Amino acid sequence: MVRGFHTVDHVLQPTRNLDQPRQTHVQPQTQNPFSTHVRLRTVALLVIVLGPIYGAVMGSYAWLDGHREFHQQILQMIYSAMKVPMLLGITVTVSMPSIFVINSLFGLRDDFRASLSAIISAQAGLTIILASLSPLTVLFYVSNTATQAYSMAILFNALMFGVAAVTAQILLAIHFRPLIQKNARHRWIMRIWIFVYAFVGIQAGYVLRPFIGSPNAPTDFLRRESFQNAYVKVWELVQQVMFGN
């Protein structure tokens, strides 16, 4: 458990280790400027362990809101716990080939491994942040008495994912710092990654729904009409909440 807390601290505070190589000038050729990055095995473990925490909380809506008993909602909680790690994994997997091509076009293919390490390190941070937001989601579910309660729950979870994603991009910028110092074109790689990741993530999240589970619908792993345009549906949802359409 202590080792696990050290790993989390290492992910959330990479600046300590980033500054370390600059404090010594002994044998600089042996120093690894990317030593703060998190190993893929560690990222996978964090996503598998912490991702389901927020997923299960997402899926508890109908129970915490009083529409269903716990035993009626447990299957949705299990489905949602499984799908959060799936969402993160699918988003990274789908986004990565385009980033590899862009790295090559920018003449940065030799640094792709370091770029990948920075990206997966930020994914570890995103998972930790998302799990830490779980109590806020529980509080919102319990206190949500709005007329459009289910729609509000969807938008609130979208906000939580947005907060986690934006905070994770700050970690991404920290991990990309040595690469940008090496070649300023890496700043564009980082910006392109953020755009591609957000674009793919929103659509992947829509395809994998339901994460929350409507109290008026049966529990399903996937909706039958999953393969639709997520951005159109999100806009329609915002209109529904704002104007009651």
Backbone torsions as a table, in degrees:
resi	resn	phi	psi	omega
1	MET	NA	-42.0	178.7
2	VAL	-61.8	-41.5	178.3
3	ARG	-62.9	-37.0	178.1
4	GLY	-63.3	-41.6	177.6
5	PHE	-65.6	-36.2	176.6
6	HIS	-63.8	-38.9	178.7
7	THR	-64.3	-44.1	178.1
8	VAL	-62.0	-42.9	178.9
9	ASP	-63.5	-37.5	178.9
10	HIS	-64.3	-37.2	180.0
11	VAL	-71.4	-43.7	-173.0
12	LEU	-82.1	-18.6	-179.8
13	GLN	-128.4	63.4	-178.5
14	PRO	-71.8	-16.1	-175.8
15	THR	-64.0	-28.7	177.7
16	ARG	-57.7	-48.8	-176.3
17	ASN	-77.1	-27.6	178.0
18	LEU	-64.8	-36.3	-178.3
19	ASP	-78.1	-19.6	-174.7
20	GLN	-60.3	-46.9	-177.9
21	PRO	-62.6	-22.9	-176.7
22	ARG	-80.7	-10.0	-176.7
23	GLN	-89.3	-4.2	-179.6
24	THR	-136.9	144.5	179.9
25	HIS	-118.3	21.4	179.8
26	VAL	-87.8	120.2	177.8
27	GLN	49.6	62.5	-177.9
28	PRO	-63.9	-22.6	-178.9
29	GLN	-68.9	-17.2	-179.5
30	THR	-95.7	-4.8	-177.4
31	GLN	-79.7	147.2	179.1
32	ASN	-109.2	103.8	-176.9
33	PRO	-67.3	-10.3	-179.1
34	PHE	-107.8	23.6	-175.0
35	SER	-69.6	-14.4	-179.1
36	THR	-81.1	-10.4	-176.9
37	HIS	-69.8	151.4	-175.7
38	VAL	-94.5	137.0	-180.0
39	ARG	-66.1	150.2	-177.5
40	LEU	-58.8	-38.1	179.1
41	ARG	-62.1	-39.8	178.9
42	THR	-67.3	-41.5	178.5
43	VAL	-61.7	-46.4	179.7
44	ALA	-58.9	-40.8	-179.9
45	LEU	-65.9	-42.1	179.2
46	LEU	-64.5	-42.3	179.8
47	VAL	-65.2	-41.7	-178.0
48	ILE	-69.5	-35.3	-176.8
49	VAL	-86.1	-45.9	-173.4
50	LEU	-90.5	-31.8	179.4
51	GLY	-56.6	-46.9	179.4
52	PRO	-62.5	-21.8	178.9
53	ILE	-62.1	-51.3	179.3
54	TYR	-69.1	-35.9	178.7
55	GLY	-59.8	-44.1	179.6
56	ALA	-64.4	-37.7	177.3
57	VAL	-65.6	-41.6	176.5
58	MET	-56.8	-44.9	-176.2
59	GLY	-75.4	-4.4	-178.1
60	SER	-89.1	6.9	-172.5
61	TYR	-54.6	-55.3	-174.6
62	ALA	-61.7	-28.9	177.2
63	TRP	-75.7	-50.0	-178.7
64	LEU	-68.4	-27.2	179.1
65	ASP	-81.7	-9.4	176.2
66	GLY	91.3	6.8	-179.2
67	HIS	-81.1	-26.4	-176.7
68	ARG	-138.5	159.8	171.1
69	GLU	-78.7	162.6	-177.3
70	PHE	-58.4	-44.2	-177.1
71	HIS	-66.6	-21.3	177.2
72	GLN	-80.9	-20.7	-175.6
73	GLN	-106.5	-7.7	-173.9
74	ILE	-61.7	-34.7	-179.7
75	LEU	-66.1	-41.1	177.5
76	GLN	-64.2	-37.1	178.3
77	MET	-64.0	-39.8	178.3
78	ILE	-66.3	-45.3	178.3
79	TYR	-58.1	-47.0	-177.7
80	SER	-66.3	-37.8	177.3
81	ALA	-62.0	-36.0	178.3
82	MET	-72.2	-34.3	-169.7
83	LYS	-83.0	-21.9	177.0
84	VAL	-64.5	-49.3	173.5
85	PRO	-60.3	-36.2	176.9
86	MET	-62.0	-42.8	-179.8
87	LEU	-60.1	-47.8	-179.3
88	LEU	-64.9	-42.3	-179.5
89	GLY	-66.7	-43.7	-179.9
90	ILE	-64.9	-41.7	-178.8
91	THR	-61.2	-45.6	179.2
92	VAL	-66.1	-43.7	-177.3
93	THR	-63.2	-43.0	-179.4
94	VAL	-70.8	-34.5	-176.4
95	SER	-78.6	-26.3	-170.3
96	MET	-64.5	-42.4	-178.8
97	PRO	-57.5	-39.5	179.7
98	SER	-65.7	-36.3	178.7
99	ILE	-69.1	-35.4	176.5
100	PHE	-62.6	-44.0	179.4
101	VAL	-64.1	-43.2	-179.5
102	ILE	-65.3	-39.3	174.0
103	ASN	-57.0	-42.3	-179.7
104	SER	-66.4	-42.8	-179.3
105	LEU	-65.2	-32.3	179.3
106	PHE	-83.2	0.3	-178.5
107	GLY	73.8	28.8	-175.4
108	LEU	-119.0	23.8	-175.9
109	ARG	-60.8	-33.8	-179.5
110	ASP	-63.9	-22.0	-180.0
111	ASP	-98.4	7.2	-175.0
112	PHE	-63.0	-38.1	-179.8
113	ARG	-61.6	-40.9	177.9
114	ALA	-68.5	-37.2	176.8
115	SER	-62.9	-43.0	178.4
116	LEU	-62.1	-39.9	178.7
117	SER	-63.0	-40.8	177.6
118	ALA	-63.8	-40.5	-177.9
119	ILE	-66.1	-45.9	-178.1
120	ILE	-71.4	-26.5	174.5
121	SER	-65.2	-40.3	177.0
122	ALA	-66.6	-32.6	176.8
123	GLN	-63.6	-37.8	176.2
124	ALA	-61.3	-43.2	178.0
125	GLY	-63.7	-40.4	179.1
126	LEU	-59.6	-43.0	-179.3
127	THR	-64.2	-42.0	178.9
128	ILE	-63.6	-45.3	-179.2
129	ILE	-63.9	-42.1	-179.0
130	LEU	-61.7	-44.0	178.7
131	ALA	-63.0	-35.5	-179.3
132	SER	-69.8	-18.8	179.2
133	LEU	-86.3	-4.6	-178.0
134	SER	-55.5	-44.4	179.8
135	PRO	-60.4	-33.2	178.3
136	LEU	-65.8	-38.5	178.6
137	THR	-67.0	-40.9	176.3
138	VAL	-59.9	-46.1	179.9
139	LEU	-60.8	-40.9	179.7
140	PHE	-65.2	-44.2	179.5
141	TYR	-58.6	-45.2	-175.9
142	VAL	-67.5	-34.7	-174.2
143	SER	-100.3	2.2	-176.6
144	ASN	-79.1	108.8	179.4
145	THR	-120.3	18.5	-177.9
146	ALA	-67.8	158.1	178.2
147	THR	-61.1	-44.7	177.1
148	GLN	-95.2	59.0	-171.7
149	ALA	-61.7	-44.2	-177.5
150	TYR	-67.0	-42.4	177.6
151	SER	-63.5	-39.2	176.9
152	MET	-64.2	-36.6	178.3
153	ALA	-64.3	-39.6	178.2
154	ILE	-63.1	-47.4	-179.2
155	LEU	-66.1	-35.1	178.9
156	PHE	-65.3	-43.0	177.8
157	ASN	-65.9	-35.9	174.4
158	ALA	-61.4	-38.9	176.7
159	LEU	-63.5	-42.3	179.7
160	MET	-63.1	-41.9	176.2
161	PHE	-64.1	-37.7	178.2
162	GLY	-64.5	-43.4	177.8
163	VAL	-60.9	-45.2	179.9
164	ALA	-64.0	-40.7	-178.0
165	ALA	-67.5	-44.0	-179.9
166	VAL	-63.9	-43.4	178.4
167	THR	-63.6	-38.3	178.7
168	ALA	-64.9	-29.8	178.1
169	GLN	-68.6	-28.8	174.2
170	ILE	-64.2	-43.2	175.7
171	LEU	-63.5	-38.8	178.8
172	LEU	-60.0	-43.2	179.2
173	ALA	-62.0	-37.2	178.0
174	ILE	-65.6	-44.5	-179.8
175	HIS	-69.3	-27.3	179.7
176	PHE	-82.8	-10.4	-174.4
177	ARG	-54.7	-48.3	178.7
178	PRO	-61.7	-35.5	178.4
179	LEU	-67.1	-41.8	179.7
180	ILE	-66.7	-36.3	176.3
181	GLN	-65.3	-31.8	178.3
182	LYS	-73.9	-42.4	-179.3
183	ASN	-152.5	119.2	-174.9
184	ALA	-62.5	-18.9	180.0
185	ARG	-67.1	-17.7	177.2
186	HIS	-65.4	-23.6	176.8
187	ARG	-62.4	-37.6	177.8
188	TRP	-70.4	-35.8	176.0
189	ILE	-60.7	-43.4	179.7
190	MET	-63.5	-43.4	-179.4
191	ARG	-65.3	-42.4	178.9
192	ILE	-63.9	-40.6	178.4
193	TRP	-59.9	-44.3	-179.7
194	ILE	-59.2	-44.2	-179.9
195	PHE	-64.9	-48.2	-178.4
196	VAL	-63.7	-42.7	-178.7
197	TYR	-61.8	-44.7	179.9
198	ALA	-65.2	-42.8	-178.5
199	PHE	-62.4	-48.0	-179.6
200	VAL	-69.2	-39.5	-177.0
201	GLY	-63.0	-40.5	179.4
202	ILE	-64.4	-45.2	-179.3
203	GLN	-68.2	-40.2	179.1
204	ALA	-63.9	-39.6	178.0
205	GLY	-63.3	-36.3	179.5
206	TYR	-70.2	-39.6	179.8
207	VAL	-65.6	-37.1	-176.0
208	LEU	-84.2	-1.5	-179.0
209	ARG	-64.5	158.7	8.7
210	PRO	-87.3	139.0	170.1
211	PHE	-96.0	-29.6	-176.2
212	ILE	-96.6	-47.7	179.6
213	GLY	89.4	109.6	178.7
214	SER	-69.5	135.1	177.5
215	PRO	-62.6	-20.6	-177.1
216	ASN	-98.3	8.6	-178.7
217	ALA	-127.3	150.8	177.4
218	PRO	-67.1	156.4	179.4
219	THR	-74.6	120.9	179.0
220	ASP	-131.9	151.4	175.2
221	PHE	-71.9	-40.5	176.7
222	LEU	-135.8	149.3	173.5
223	ARG	-76.6	146.5	179.6
224	ARG	-64.6	-30.6	-178.0
225	GLU	-101.0	33.6	-174.2
226	SER	-61.2	-40.4	-172.0
227	PHE	-82.3	77.1	175.9
228	GLN	-133.0	173.6	-179.4
229	ASN	-76.1	115.9	-175.6
230	ALA	-66.6	-35.1	-173.2
231	TYR	-71.0	-35.6	175.4
232	VAL	-65.5	-43.8	-178.3
233	LYS	-67.4	-36.6	178.0
234	VAL	-65.4	-41.7	178.2
235	TRP	-63.6	-41.5	177.5
236	GLU	-62.8	-37.4	179.1
237	LEU	-66.4	-41.8	178.0
238	VAL	-61.8	-42.5	177.6
239	GLN	-62.4	-39.5	179.9
240	GLN	-63.1	-42.5	-179.8
241	VAL	-69.4	-40.7	-174.8
242	MET	-77.7	-39.9	-173.0
243	PHE	-115.2	-4.9	177.6
244	GLY	71.7	23.4	-179.9
245	ASN	-77.6	NA	NA
